[in-house]
C-alpha cells in the first residue's frame, strides 16, 4: 500500500499525538493511507484505540530505534 499522507509527532507527549492523529484522520477521505510516526511509548496503546473508535483500519505497527510507526487506512470520511 502506498502512503498518501504522513503525520510526524516525534518529540510530542500524550495527548498531542492522539489529538493530531484525530485531526489528520478527519481531514482525509476514504482510501487514503496515513503513516503516523511517534516516539511517545503511550502511542502504542492510545493510537490503536483511537483508530478502532473512529472506524478506520490499522494496517501495520512497527518500532524502529525507539520510534513507532502506524499505518492507517481511512475507511470512511468523517
Backbone torsions as a table, in degrees:
resi	resn	phi	psi	omega
1	UNK	NA	140.3	-178.2
2	UNK	-92.0	124.5	176.1
3	UNK	-67.5	127.8	178.9
4	UNK	-101.5	-23.8	-178.6
5	UNK	-144.8	151.4	179.8
6	UNK	-132.7	138.8	176.0
7	UNK	-122.3	115.9	-179.7
8	UNK	-104.6	110.0	178.4
9	UNK	-117.9	31.8	176.1
10	UNK	-62.0	135.5	178.3
11	UNK	90.2	-5.3	179.8
12	UNK	-104.1	141.0	178.2
13	UNK	-103.9	162.7	177.8
14	UNK	-52.4	134.6	14.1
15	UNK	-100.8	8.6	-174.6
16	UNK	-59.1	-48.4	-179.1
17	UNK	-58.2	-41.3	-180.0
18	UNK	-68.7	-43.1	179.8
19	UNK	-63.2	-41.9	179.8
20	UNK	-68.9	-37.3	177.3
21	UNK	-64.8	-43.1	179.1
22	UNK	-60.7	-44.3	178.8
23	UNK	-62.2	-45.8	-179.3
24	UNK	-62.5	-42.7	-179.5
25	UNK	-64.3	-33.7	177.9
26	UNK	-65.8	-29.8	-176.2
27	UNK	-86.1	-10.7	-177.2
28	UNK	-96.4	163.5	-180.0
29	UNK	-117.3	166.6	-176.9
30	UNK	-50.0	131.2	177.9
31	UNK	97.8	-17.9	177.1
32	UNK	-66.7	150.8	176.7
33	UNK	-117.1	119.4	-179.7
34	UNK	-105.0	128.1	172.4
35	UNK	-103.8	123.5	178.1
36	UNK	-108.4	129.9	179.1
37	UNK	-118.8	123.0	-176.8
38	UNK	-140.1	162.6	174.0
39	UNK	-127.9	4.4	174.7
40	UNK	-81.7	117.5	-178.9
41	UNK	-55.9	-26.9	179.2
42	UNK	-62.5	-23.9	-178.7
43	UNK	-65.1	-24.7	178.1
44	UNK	-60.6	-28.5	178.7
45	UNK	-97.2	-45.9	-171.3
46	UNK	-73.1	-41.4	-177.2
47	UNK	-67.1	-43.9	175.5
48	UNK	-58.8	-36.5	177.1
49	UNK	-64.0	-45.3	178.3
50	UNK	-60.1	-47.0	-177.5
51	UNK	-62.0	-42.1	177.6
52	UNK	-62.9	-45.0	-178.5
53	UNK	-67.0	-27.6	-177.4
54	UNK	-92.1	-1.7	174.2
55	UNK	81.9	19.9	177.5
56	UNK	-101.4	176.8	-176.3
57	UNK	-113.1	124.7	173.9
58	UNK	-84.3	108.3	-175.1
59	UNK	-81.6	-42.0	-174.1
60	UNK	-156.9	146.3	168.3
61	UNK	-132.2	144.2	175.8
62	UNK	-154.8	159.6	177.6
63	UNK	-123.2	134.8	176.2
64	UNK	-138.8	117.4	175.2
65	UNK	51.9	42.8	177.3
66	UNK	82.3	4.7	176.0
67	UNK	-110.3	142.8	-176.9
68	UNK	-111.5	132.5	-178.2
69	UNK	-117.3	132.3	179.7
70	UNK	-126.9	126.9	173.9
71	UNK	-106.8	125.6	-175.3
72	UNK	-125.4	129.3	174.2
73	UNK	-97.5	125.7	179.4
74	UNK	-78.4	119.6	-176.7
75	UNK	-100.1	-16.4	-179.8
76	UNK	-155.2	146.2	176.1
77	UNK	-74.2	140.7	175.6
78	UNK	-91.0	NA	NA
